Amino acid sequence: MTDSSKNPLNGVTLEALLTKLVAQYGWDGLAERIDIRCFKSDPSIKSSLTFLRKTPWARDKVETLYIKLCKAQAKG
């Protein structure tokens, strides 16, 4: 296996990643885990994507949460 095939972010769009997190935790759960206003005040996928694409520190936090979720689901 190559390093890229082990990376859970490989081939996953930011939209797909965010959609999965919202399905798992809901907007309220995301806002509890990551303190970002776009998750608290009138949240939507579109507005969150716009913010995350412009804000590297926030995107890093969202990607980290996604990786934790993938690892937890892999363990079963």
C-alpha positions in Angstrom: 0.0 0.0 0.0 1.2 3.5 -0.8 1.0 6.3 1.7 -1.9 7.9 -0.2 -4.0 4.8 0.0 -3.6 4.8 3.8 -4.7 8.4 4.1 -8.5 8.6 4.9 -8.6 12.0 3.2 -7.3 10.6 -0.1 -10.0 11.0 -2.8 -12.5 12.5 -0.4 -13.9 16.0 -1.3 -14.4 18.5 1.4 -18.1 18.4 0.6 -18.3 14.7 1.1 -16.3 14.9 4.3 -18.5 17.6 5.7 -21.7 15.8 4.7 -20.5 12.6 6.5 -19.7 14.6 9.6 -23.1 16.3 9.6 -24.8 12.9 9.1 -22.9 11.5 12.0 -23.0 14.3 14.5 -25.5 16.9 13.2 -24.8 20.6 13.2 -25.2 20.9 17.0 -22.7 18.0 17.5 -20.2 19.6 15.1 -20.5 22.9 16.9 -19.8 21.2 20.2 -16.7 19.5 18.8 -15.4 22.4 16.7 -16.2 25.9 17.9 -16.9 27.5 14.5 -19.7 30.0 14.0 -20.7 28.6 10.6 -21.7 25.4 12.4 -23.7 27.4 15.0 -25.5 30.2 13.2 -27.8 29.1 10.4 -25.5 26.3 9.3 -25.5 24.9 5.8 -23.1 22.8 3.7 -22.7 25.6 1.2 -21.8 28.3 3.8 -19.6 26.0 5.7 -17.7 24.9 2.6 -17.1 28.6 1.7 -15.7 29.3 5.1 -13.6 26.1 5.3 -12.0 26.7 1.9 -10.9 30.1 3.0 -9.8 29.2 6.6 -7.0 26.6 6.8 -7.0 26.2 10.6 -10.7 25.4 10.6 -10.4 23.0 7.7 -7.6 21.2 9.6 -9.9 20.8 12.6 -12.7 19.4 10.4 -10.3 17.0 8.6 -8.9 15.8 12.0 -12.4 15.1 13.3 -13.2 13.2 10.0 -10.0 11.1 10.4 -11.0 10.3 14.0 -14.4 9.2 12.9 -13.0 7.0 10.2 -10.7 5.3 12.6 -13.4 4.8 15.1 -15.7 3.3 12.5 -12.9 1.0 11.3 -12.4 -0.4 14.8 -16.1 -1.2 14.8 
